[in-house]
Amino acid sequence: MSIQHDDKSQVMIGEAALSLALAEREISVQSLISQLDHMAAAGGSQARRSEISAASLWLRSFDDQWHAAQHVPYLQTLAGFNDE
């Protein structure tokens, strides 16, 4: 799925992000996936559940890439420069 051409998936991701923001929770790929899963479990029309599923699958591709790469927090990187 190409998210650039799928407005309904963007809407679903936006809805999930807004829900997380209003609850003052962290917004990350994983939290968006969890929120989308929660939205799908809450029910709705088959079309809505399908769009939620498509958005979740698209986000999961980023989650896999995120876990594959090792990231060093920004402040640790700056601290490392002082050691040199």
For each residue, the residues with C-beta under 8 A, 3 or more apart:
1: 6 9 54 57 58
2: 5 6
3: 6 9 10 13 55 58
4:
5: 2
6: 1 2 3 9 10 54 58
7: 10 11
8: 11 12 51 54
9: 1 3 6 12 13 51 54 55 58
10: 3 6 7 13 14 55
11: 7 8 14 15 51
12: 8 9 15 16 36 39 51 52 54 55
13: 3 9 10 16 17 32 36 55 59
14: 10 11 17 18
15: 11 12 18 19 39
16: 12 13 19 20 32 35 36 39 55
17: 13 14 20 21 27 32 35
18: 14 15 21 22
19: 15 16 22 23 35 39
20: 16 17 23 25 26 27 31 32 35
21: 17 18 24 25 27
22: 18 19
23: 19 20
24: 21
25: 20 21 31
26: 20 31
27: 17 20 21 31 32
28: 31 32
29: 32 33 59 62 63 66
30: 33 34 63
31: 20 25 26 27 28 34 35
32: 13 16 17 20 27 28 29 35 36 59
33: 29 30 36 37 56 59 60 63
34: 30 31 37 38
35: 16 17 19 20 31 32 38 39
36: 12 13 16 32 33 39 40 52 55 56 59
37: 33 34 40 41 56
38: 34 35 41 42
39: 12 15 16 19 35 36 42 44 52
40: 36 37 49 52 53 56
41: 37 38
42: 38 39
43: 49
44: 39 48 49 52
45: 48 49
46: 49 50
47: 50 51
48: 44 45 51 52
49: 40 43 44 45 46 52 53
50: 46 47 53 54
51: 8 9 11 12 47 48 54 55
52: 12 36 39 40 44 48 49 55 56
53: 40 49 50 56 57
54: 1 6 8 9 12 50 51 57 58
55: 3 9 10 12 13 16 36 51 52 58 59
56: 33 36 37 40 52 53 59 60
57: 1 53 54 60 61
58: 1 3 6 9 54 55 61 62
59: 13 29 32 33 36 55 56 62 63
60: 33 56 57 63 64
61: 57 58 64 65
62: 29 58 59 65 66
63: 29 30 33 59 60 66 67
64: 60 61 67 68
65: 61 62 68 69
66: 29 62 63 69 71
67: 63 64
68: 64 65
69: 65 66
70:
71: 66
72: 76 77 80
73: 76 77
74: 77 78
75: 78 79
76: 72 73 79 80
77: 72 73 74 80 81
78: 74 75 81 82
79: 75 76 82 83
80: 72 76 77 83 84
81: 77 78 84
82: 78 79
83: 79 80
84: 80 81
